Amino acid sequence: MSKAGNSHLRAAAYRMAVVGLQHNPVIRAHYLRKRAAGKSKMNALGHCMRKALSLAWGVWRNGQDFDPSWGLEA
C-alpha cells in the first residue's frame, strides 16, 4: 500500500474496511471477490478501503440512508 497522501485518512479508511468486513455485506462480498481473483489479503483490503470510501461518499452525496440491497438484481 502506498504511503502517499494523508495518513489519518488512510488509517480511517483501513478501520472502515476492517469493520466493514465483519458488518457490511457489500464490503464483505467485494473482499471475497478480490480474494477469489487471486489478490493477497492486504491487497483485497486495500480495494475494500476504496469501496468503503465510495459508499460513504455516495451516502453523503445522495442524502439517503445506506441500503446494502440497493443495486442488486431481484
Distance bins in CASP14 RR format, pairs under 12 A and 6 or more apart:
PFRMAT RR
TARGET T0000
AUTHOR 0000-0000-0000
RMODE 2
METHOD distances of the structure
MODEL  1
1 7 0 0 0 0 0 1 0 0 0 0 0
1 10 1 0 0 1 0 0 0 0 0 0 0
1 11 0 0 0 0 0 1 0 0 0 0 0
1 13 0 0 0 0 0 1 0 0 0 0 0
1 14 0 0 0 0 1 0 0 0 0 0 0
1 17 0 0 0 0 0 1 0 0 0 0 0
1 40 0 0 0 0 0 1 0 0 0 0 0
1 41 0 0 0 0 0 1 0 0 0 0 0
1 42 1 0 0 1 0 0 0 0 0 0 0
1 43 0 0 0 0 1 0 0 0 0 0 0
1 44 0 0 0 0 0 1 0 0 0 0 0
1 45 0 0 0 0 1 0 0 0 0 0 0
1 46 1 0 0 1 0 0 0 0 0 0 0
1 47 0 0 0 0 0 1 0 0 0 0 0
1 48 0 0 0 0 0 1 0 0 0 0 0
1 49 0 0 0 0 1 0 0 0 0 0 0
1 50 0 0 0 0 0 1 0 0 0 0 0
2 10 0 0 0 0 1 0 0 0 0 0 0
2 43 0 0 0 0 0 1 0 0 0 0 0
2 46 0 0 0 0 0 1 0 0 0 0 0
2 49 0 0 0 0 0 1 0 0 0 0 0
3 10 0 0 0 0 1 0 0 0 0 0 0
3 11 0 0 0 0 0 1 0 0 0 0 0
4 10 0 0 0 0 1 0 0 0 0 0 0
5 11 0 0 0 0 0 1 0 0 0 0 0
5 13 0 0 0 0 0 1 0 0 0 0 0
6 12 0 0 0 0 1 0 0 0 0 0 0
6 13 0 0 0 0 1 0 0 0 0 0 0
7 13 0 0 0 0 0 1 0 0 0 0 0
7 14 0 0 0 0 0 1 0 0 0 0 0
8 14 0 0 0 0 0 1 0 0 0 0 0
8 15 0 0 0 0 0 1 0 0 0 0 0
9 15 0 0 0 0 0 1 0 0 0 0 0
9 16 0 0 0 0 0 1 0 0 0 0 0
9 49 0 0 0 0 1 0 0 0 0 0 0
9 50 0 0 0 0 0 1 0 0 0 0 0
9 52 0 0 0 0 0 1 0 0 0 0 0
9 53 0 0 0 0 1 0 0 0 0 0 0
9 56 0 0 0 0 0 1 0 0 0 0 0
10 16 0 0 0 0 0 1 0 0 0 0 0
10 17 0 0 0 0 0 1 0 0 0 0 0
10 45 0 0 0 0 0 1 0 0 0 0 0
10 46 0 0 0 0 1 0 0 0 0 0 0
10 49 1 0 0 1 0 0 0 0 0 0 0
10 50 0 0 0 0 0 1 0 0 0 0 0
10 52 0 0 0 0 0 1 0 0 0 0 0
10 53 0 0 0 0 0 1 0 0 0 0 0
11 17 0 0 0 0 0 1 0 0 0 0 0
11 18 0 0 0 0 0 1 0 0 0 0 0
11 49 0 0 0 0 0 1 0 0 0 0 0
12 18 0 0 0 0 0 1 0 0 0 0 0
12 19 0 0 0 0 0 1 0 0 0 0 0
12 49 0 0 0 0 1 0 0 0 0 0 0
12 52 0 0 0 0 1 0 0 0 0 0 0
12 53 0 0 0 0 1 0 0 0 0 0 0
12 56 0 0 0 0 1 0 0 0 0 0 0
13 19 0 0 0 0 0 1 0 0 0 0 0
13 20 0 0 0 0 0 1 0 0 0 0 0
13 27 0 0 0 0 0 1 0 0 0 0 0
13 45 0 0 0 0 1 0 0 0 0 0 0
13 46 0 0 0 0 1 0 0 0 0 0 0
13 47 0 0 0 0 0 1 0 0 0 0 0
13 48 0 0 0 0 1 0 0 0 0 0 0
13 49 1 0 1 0 0 0 0 0 0 0 0
13 50 1 0 0 1 0 0 0 0 0 0 0
13 51 0 0 0 0 1 0 0 0 0 0 0
13 52 1 0 0 1 0 0 0 0 0 0 0
13 53 1 0 1 0 0 0 0 0 0 0 0
13 54 0 0 0 0 0 1 0 0 0 0 0
13 55 0 0 0 0 0 1 0 0 0 0 0
13 56 0 0 0 0 1 0 0 0 0 0 0
13 57 0 0 0 0 0 1 0 0 0 0 0
14 20 0 0 0 0 0 1 0 0 0 0 0
14 21 0 0 0 0 0 1 0 0 0 0 0
14 42 0 0 0 0 1 0 0 0 0 0 0
14 45 1 0 0 1 0 0 0 0 0 0 0
14 46 1 0 0 1 0 0 0 0 0 0 0
14 48 0 0 0 0 1 0 0 0 0 0 0
14 49 1 0 1 0 0 0 0 0 0 0 0
14 50 0 0 0 0 0 1 0 0 0 0 0
14 52 0 0 0 0 1 0 0 0 0 0 0
14 53 0 0 0 0 0 1 0 0 0 0 0
15 21 0 0 0 0 0 1 0 0 0 0 0
15 22 0 0 0 0 0 1 0 0 0 0 0
15 45 0 0 0 0 0 1 0 0 0 0 0
15 48 0 0 0 0 0 1 0 0 0 0 0
15 49 0 0 0 0 1 0 0 0 0 0 0
15 52 0 0 0 0 1 0 0 0 0 0 0
15 53 0 0 0 0 0 1 0 0 0 0 0
16 22 0 0 0 0 0 1 0 0 0 0 0
16 23 0 0 0 0 0 1 0 0 0 0 0
16 24 0 0 0 0 1 0 0 0 0 0 0
16 27 0 0 0 0 1 0 0 0 0 0 0
16 45 0 0 0 0 0 1 0 0 0 0 0
16 46 0 0 0 0 0 1 0 0 0 0 0
16 48 0 0 0 0 1 0 0 0 0 0 0
16 49 1 0 0 1 0 0 0 0 0 0 0
16 50 0 0 0 0 0 1 0 0 0 0 0
16 51 0 0 0 0 1 0 0 0 0 0 0
16 52 1 0 1 0 0 0 0 0 0 0 0
16 53 1 0 0 1 0 0 0 0 0 0 0
16 54 0 0 0 0 0 1 0 0 0 0 0
16 55 0 0 0 0 1 0 0 0 0 0 0
16 56 1 0 0 1 0 0 0 0 0 0 0
16 57 0 0 0 0 0 1 0 0 0 0 0
17 23 0 0 0 0 0 1 0 0 0 0 0
17 24 0 0 0 0 1 0 0 0 0 0 0
17 26 0 0 0 0 0 1 0 0 0 0 0
17 27 1 0 0 1 0 0 0 0 0 0 0
17 28 0 0 0 0 0 1 0 0 0 0 0
17 30 0 0 0 0 1 0 0 0 0 0 0
17 31 0 0 0 0 1 0 0 0 0 0 0
17 34 0 0 0 0 0 1 0 0 0 0 0
17 41 0 0 0 0 0 1 0 0 0 0 0
17 42 0 0 0 0 0 1 0 0 0 0 0
17 43 0 0 0 0 0 1 0 0 0 0 0
17 44 0 0 0 0 1 0 0 0 0 0 0
17 45 1 0 1 0 0 0 0 0 0 0 0
17 46 1 0 0 1 0 0 0 0 0 0 0
17 47 0 0 0 0 1 0 0 0 0 0 0
17 48 1 0 1 0 0 0 0 0 0 0 0
17 49 1 0 1 0 0 0 0 0 0 0 0
17 50 0 0 0 0 1 0 0 0 0 0 0
17 51 1 0 0 1 0 0 0 0 0 0 0
17 52 1 0 1 0 0 0 0 0 0 0 0
17 53 0 0 0 0 1 0 0 0 0 0 0
17 54 0 0 0 0 0 1 0 0 0 0 0
17 55 0 0 0 0 0 1 0 0 0 0 0
17 56 0 0 0 0 0 1 0 0 0 0 0
18 24 0 0 0 0 0 1 0 0 0 0 0
18 27 0 0 0 0 1 0 0 0 0 0 0
18 28 0 0 0 0 0 1 0 0 0 0 0
18 31 0 0 0 0 0 1 0 0 0 0 0
18 41 0 0 0 0 0 1 0 0 0 0 0
18 42 0 0 0 0 0 1 0 0 0 0 0
18 44 0 0 0 0 0 1 0 0 0 0 0
18 45 1 0 0 1 0 0 0 0 0 0 0
18 46 0 0 0 0 0 1 0 0 0 0 0
18 48 0 0 0 0 1 0 0 0 0 0 0
18 49 0 0 0 0 1 0 0 0 0 0 0
18 52 0 0 0 0 1 0 0 0 0 0 0
19 27 0 0 0 0 1 0 0 0 0 0 0
19 28 0 0 0 0 0 1 0 0 0 0 0
19 45 0 0 0 0 0 1 0 0 0 0 0
19 48 0 0 0 0 0 1 0 0 0 0 0
19 49 0 0 0 0 0 1 0 0 0 0 0
19 52 0 0 0 0 1 0 0 0 0 0 0
20 26 0 0 0 0 1 0 0 0 0 0 0
20 27 1 0 1 0 0 0 0 0 0 0 0
20 28 1 0 0 1 0 0 0 0 0 0 0
20 29 0 0 0 0 0 1 0 0 0 0 0
20 30 0 0 0 0 1 0 0 0 0 0 0
20 31 0 0 0 0 1 0 0 0 0 0 0
20 45 0 0 0 0 0 1 0 0 0 0 0
20 48 1 0 0 1 0 0 0 0 0 0 0
20 49 0 0 0 0 0 1 0 0 0 0 0
20 51 0 0 0 0 1 0 0 0 0 0 0
20 52 1 0 0 1 0 0 0 0 0 0 0
20 53 0 0 0 0 0 1 0 0 0 0 0
20 55 0 0 0 0 1 0 0 0 0 0 0
20 56 0 0 0 0 0 1 0 0 0 0 0
20 66 0 0 0 0 0 1 0 0 0 0 0
20 68 0 0 0 0 0 1 0 0 0 0 0
21 27 1 0 0 1 0 0 0 0 0 0 0
21 28 1 0 1 0 0 0 0 0 0 0 0
21 29 0 0 0 0 0 1 0 0 0 0 0
21 30 0 0 0 0 1 0 0 0 0 0 0
21 31 1 0 1 0 0 0 0 0 0 0 0
21 32 0 0 0 0 1 0 0 0 0 0 0
21 34 0 0 0 0 0 1 0 0 0 0 0
21 35 0 0 0 0 0 1 0 0 0 0 0
21 41 0 0 0 0 0 1 0 0 0 0 0
21 44 0 0 0 0 1 0 0 0 0 0 0
21 45 1 0 0 1 0 0 0 0 0 0 0
21 46 0 0 0 0 0 1 0 0 0 0 0
21 47 0 0 0 0 0 1 0 0 0 0 0
21 48 1 0 0 1 0 0 0 0 0 0 0
21 49 0 0 0 0 0 1 0 0 0 0 0
21 51 0 0 0 0 0 1 0 0 0 0 0
21 52 0 0 0 0 1 0 0 0 0 0 0
22 28 1 0 0 1 0 0 0 0 0 0 0
22 31 0 0 0 0 0 1 0 0 0 0 0
22 48 0 0 0 0 0 1 0 0 0 0 0
23 52 0 0 0 0 0 1 0 0 0 0 0
23 66 0 0 0 0 0 1 0 0 0 0 0
23 68 0 0 0 0 0 1 0 0 0 0 0
24 30 0 0 0 0 1 0 0 0 0 0 0
24 31 0 0 0 0 1 0 0 0 0 0 0
24 48 0 0 0 0 1 0 0 0 0 0 0
24 51 0 0 0 0 1 0 0 0 0 0 0
24 52 1 0 0 1 0 0 0 0 0 0 0
24 55 1 0 0 1 0 0 0 0 0 0 0
24 56 0 0 0 0 0 1 0 0 0 0 0
24 59 0 0 0 0 0 1 0 0 0 0 0
24 66 0 0 0 0 1 0 0 0 0 0 0
24 67 0 0 0 0 0 1 0 0 0 0 0
24 68 1 0 0 1 0 0 0 0 0 0 0
25 31 0 0 0 0 0 1 0 0 0 0 0
25 32 0 0 0 0 0 1 0 0 0 0 0
25 51 0 0 0 0 0 1 0 0 0 0 0
25 55 0 0 0 0 0 1 0 0 0 0 0
25 66 0 0 0 0 0 1 0 0 0 0 0
25 67 0 0 0 0 0 1 0 0 0 0 0
25 68 1 0 1 0 0 0 0 0 0 0 0
25 69 0 0 0 0 1 0 0 0 0 0 0
25 70 0 0 0 0 0 1 0 0 0 0 0
25 72 0 0 0 0 1 0 0 0 0 0 0
26 32 0 0 0 0 0 1 0 0 0 0 0
26 33 0 0 0 0 0 1 0 0 0 0 0
26 48 0 0 0 0 1 0 0 0 0 0 0
26 51 1 0 0 1 0 0 0 0 0 0 0
26 52 0 0 0 0 1 0 0 0 0 0 0
26 54 0 0 0 0 1 0 0 0 0 0 0
26 55 1 0 0 1 0 0 0 0 0 0 0
26 56 0 0 0 0 0 1 0 0 0 0 0
26 58 0 0 0 0 0 1 0 0 0 0 0
26 59 0 0 0 0 0 1 0 0 0 0 0
26 66 0 0 0 0 1 0 0 0 0 0 0
26 67 0 0 0 0 1 0 0 0 0 0 0
26 68 1 0 1 0 0 0 0 0 0 0 0
26 69 0 0 0 0 1 0 0 0 0 0 0
26 70 0 0 0 0 1 0 0 0 0 0 0
26 71 0 0 0 0 1 0 0 0 0 0 0
26 72 0 0 0 0 1 0 0 0 0 0 0
27 33 0 0 0 0 0 1 0 0 0 0 0
27 34 0 0 0 0 0 1 0 0 0 0 0
27 44 0 0 0 0 0 1 0 0 0 0 0
27 45 0 0 0 0 1 0 0 0 0 0 0
27 46 0 0 0 0 0 1 0 0 0 0 0
27 47 0 0 0 0 1 0 0 0 0 0 0
27 48 1 0 1 0 0 0 0 0 0 0 0
27 49 0 0 0 0 1 0 0 0 0 0 0
27 50 0 0 0 0 0 1 0 0 0 0 0
27 51 1 0 1 0 0 0 0 0 0 0 0
27 52 1 0 1 0 0 0 0 0 0 0 0
27 53 0 0 0 0 0 1 0 0 0 0 0
27 54 0 0 0 0 0 1 0 0 0 0 0
27 55 1 0 0 1 0 0 0 0 0 0 0
27 56 0 0 0 0 0 1 0 0 0 0 0
27 66 0 0 0 0 0 1 0 0 0 0 0
27 68 0 0 0 0 1 0 0 0 0 0 0
28 34 0 0 0 0 0 1 0 0 0 0 0
28 35 0 0 0 0 0 1 0 0 0 0 0
28 44 0 0 0 0 0 1 0 0 0 0 0
28 45 0 0 0 0 0 1 0 0 0 0 0
28 48 0 0 0 0 1 0 0 0 0 0 0
28 51 0 0 0 0 0 1 0 0 0 0 0
28 52 0 0 0 0 0 1 0 0 0 0 0
28 68 0 0 0 0 1 0 0 0 0 0 0
29 35 0 0 0 0 0 1 0 0 0 0 0
29 36 0 0 0 0 0 1 0 0 0 0 0
29 44 0 0 0 0 0 1 0 0 0 0 0
29 47 0 0 0 0 0 1 0 0 0 0 0
29 48 0 0 0 0 0 1 0 0 0 0 0
29 51 0 0 0 0 1 0 0 0 0 0 0
29 68 0 0 0 0 1 0 0 0 0 0 0
29 69 0 0 0 0 0 1 0 0 0 0 0
29 72 0 0 0 0 0 1 0 0 0 0 0
30 36 0 0 0 0 0 1 0 0 0 0 0
30 37 0 0 0 0 0 1 0 0 0 0 0
30 39 0 0 0 0 0 1 0 0 0 0 0
30 44 0 0 0 0 1 0 0 0 0 0 0
30 45 0 0 0 0 0 1 0 0 0 0 0
30 46 0 0 0 0 0 1 0 0 0 0 0
30 47 1 0 0 1 0 0 0 0 0 0 0
30 48 1 0 1 0 0 0 0 0 0 0 0
30 49 0 0 0 0 0 1 0 0 0 0 0
30 50 0 0 0 0 1 0 0 0 0 0 0
30 51 1 0 1 0 0 0 0 0 0 0 0
30 52 0 0 0 0 1 0 0 0 0 0 0
30 54 0 0 0 0 1 0 0 0 0 0 0
30 55 0 0 0 0 1 0 0 0 0 0 0
30 68 0 0 0 0 0 1 0 0 0 0 0
31 37 0 0 0 0 0 1 0 0 0 0 0
31 38 0 0 0 0 0 1 0 0 0 0 0
31 39 0 0 0 0 1 0 0 0 0 0 0
31 40 0 0 0 0 0 1 0 0 0 0 0
31 41 0 0 0 0 1 0 0 0 0 0 0
31 42 0 0 0 0 0 1 0 0 0 0 0
31 43 0 0 0 0 0 1 0 0 0 0 0
31 44 1 0 1 0 0 0 0 0 0 0 0
31 45 1 0 0 1 0 0 0 0 0 0 0
31 46 0 0 0 0 1 0 0 0 0 0 0
31 47 1 0 0 1 0 0 0 0 0 0 0
31 48 1 0 1 0 0 0 0 0 0 0 0
31 49 0 0 0 0 0 1 0 0 0 0 0
31 50 0 0 0 0 0 1 0 0 0 0 0
31 51 0 0 0 0 1 0 0 0 0 0 0
31 52 0 0 0 0 0 1 0 0 0 0 0
32 38 0 0 0 0 0 1 0 0 0 0 0
32 39 0 0 0 0 0 1 0 0 0 0 0
32 41 0 0 0 0 0 1 0 0 0 0 0
32 44 0 0 0 0 1 0 0 0 0 0 0
32 45 0 0 0 0 0 1 0 0 0 0 0
32 47 0 0 0 0 0 1 0 0 0 0 0
32 48 0 0 0 0 0 1 0 0 0 0 0
33 39 0 0 0 0 1 0 0 0 0 0 0
33 44 0 0 0 0 1 0 0 0 0 0 0
33 47 0 0 0 0 1 0 0 0 0 0 0
33 48 0 0 0 0 0 1 0 0 0 0 0
33 51 0 0 0 0 0 1 0 0 0 0 0
34 40 0 0 0 0 1 0 0 0 0 0 0
34 41 0 0 0 0 1 0 0 0 0 0 0
34 42 0 0 0 0 0 1 0 0 0 0 0
34 43 1 0 0 1 0 0 0 0 0 0 0
34 44 1 1 0 0 0 0 0 0 0 0 0
34 45 0 0 0 0 1 0 0 0 0 0 0
34 46 0 0 0 0 1 0 0 0 0 0 0
34 47 1 0 1 0 0 0 0 0 0 0 0
34 48 1 0 0 1 0 0 0 0 0 0 0
34 49 0 0 0 0 0 1 0 0 0 0 0
34 50 0 0 0 0 0 1 0 0 0 0 0
34 51 0 0 0 0 1 0 0 0 0 0 0
35 41 1 0 0 1 0 0 0 0 0 0 0
35 42 0 0 0 0 0 1 0 0 0 0 0
35 43 0 0 0 0 1 0 0 0 0 0 0
35 44 1 0 1 0 0 0 0 0 0 0 0
35 45 0 0 0 0 1 0 0 0 0 0 0
35 46 0 0 0 0 0 1 0 0 0 0 0
35 47 0 0 0 0 1 0 0 0 0 0 0
35 48 0 0 0 0 0 1 0 0 0 0 0
36 44 0 0 0 0 1 0 0 0 0 0 0
37 43 0 0 0 0 1 0 0 0 0 0 0
37 44 0 0 0 0 1 0 0 0 0 0 0
37 47 0 0 0 0 1 0 0 0 0 0 0
38 44 0 0 0 0 1 0 0 0 0 0 0
38 47 0 0 0 0 0 1 0 0 0 0 0
39 45 0 0 0 0 1 0 0 0 0 0 0
39 46 0 0 0 0 1 0 0 0 0 0 0
39 47 1 0 0 1 0 0 0 0 0 0 0
39 48 0 0 0 0 0 1 0 0 0 0 0
40 46 0 0 0 0 1 0 0 0 0 0 0
40 47 0 0 0 0 0 1 0 0 0 0 0
41 47 0 0 0 0 0 1 0 0 0 0 0
41 48 0 0 0 0 0 1 0 0 0 0 0
42 48 0 0 0 0 0 1 0 0 0 0 0
42 49 0 0 0 0 0 1 0 0 0 0 0
43 49 0 0 0 0 0 1 0 0 0 0 0
43 50 0 0 0 0 0 1 0 0 0 0 0
44 50 0 0 0 0 0 1 0 0 0 0 0
44 51 0 0 0 0 0 1 0 0 0 0 0
45 51 0 0 0 0 0 1 0 0 0 0 0
45 52 0 0 0 0 0 1 0 0 0 0 0
46 52 0 0 0 0 1 0 0 0 0 0 0
46 53 0 0 0 0 0 1 0 0 0 0 0
47 53 0 0 0 0 0 1 0 0 0 0 0
47 54 0 0 0 0 0 1 0 0 0 0 0
48 54 0 0 0 0 0 1 0 0 0 0 0
48 55 0 0 0 0 0 1 0 0 0 0 0
49 55 0 0 0 0 0 1 0 0 0 0 0
49 56 0 0 0 0 0 1 0 0 0 0 0
50 56 0 0 0 0 0 1 0 0 0 0 0
50 57 0 0 0 0 0 1 0 0 0 0 0
51 57 0 0 0 0 0 1 0 0 0 0 0
51 58 0 0 0 0 0 1 0 0 0 0 0
52 58 0 0 0 0 0 1 0 0 0 0 0
52 59 0 0 0 0 0 1 0 0 0 0 0
52 66 0 0 0 0 0 1 0 0 0 0 0
53 59 0 0 0 0 0 1 0 0 0 0 0
53 60 0 0 0 0 0 1 0 0 0 0 0
54 60 0 0 0 0 0 1 0 0 0 0 0
54 61 0 0 0 0 0 1 0 0 0 0 0
54 66 0 0 0 0 0 1 0 0 0 0 0
55 61 0 0 0 0 0 1 0 0 0 0 0
55 62 0 0 0 0 0 1 0 0 0 0 0
55 64 0 0 0 0 0 1 0 0 0 0 0
55 65 0 0 0 0 0 1 0 0 0 0 0
55 66 1 0 0 1 0 0 0 0 0 0 0
55 67 0 0 0 0 0 1 0 0 0 0 0
55 68 0 0 0 0 1 0 0 0 0 0 0
55 70 0 0 0 0 0 1 0 0 0 0 0
56 62 0 0 0 0 0 1 0 0 0 0 0
56 63 0 0 0 0 0 1 0 0 0 0 0
56 66 0 0 0 0 1 0 0 0 0 0 0
57 63 0 0 0 0 0 1 0 0 0 0 0
57 66 0 0 0 0 0 1 0 0 0 0 0
58 64 0 0 0 0 1 0 0 0 0 0 0
58 65 0 0 0 0 0 1 0 0 0 0 0
58 66 0 0 0 0 1 0 0 0 0 0 0
58 67 0 0 0 0 0 1 0 0 0 0 0
58 70 0 0 0 0 0 1 0 0 0 0 0
59 65 1 0 0 1 0 0 0 0 0 0 0
59 66 1 0 1 0 0 0 0 0 0 0 0
59 67 0 0 0 0 1 0 0 0 0 0 0
59 68 0 0 0 0 0 1 0 0 0 0 0
59 70 0 0 0 0 0 1 0 0 0 0 0
60 66 0 0 0 0 0 1 0 0 0 0 0
62 70 0 0 0 0 1 0 0 0 0 0 0
64 70 0 0 0 0 1 0 0 0 0 0 0
END
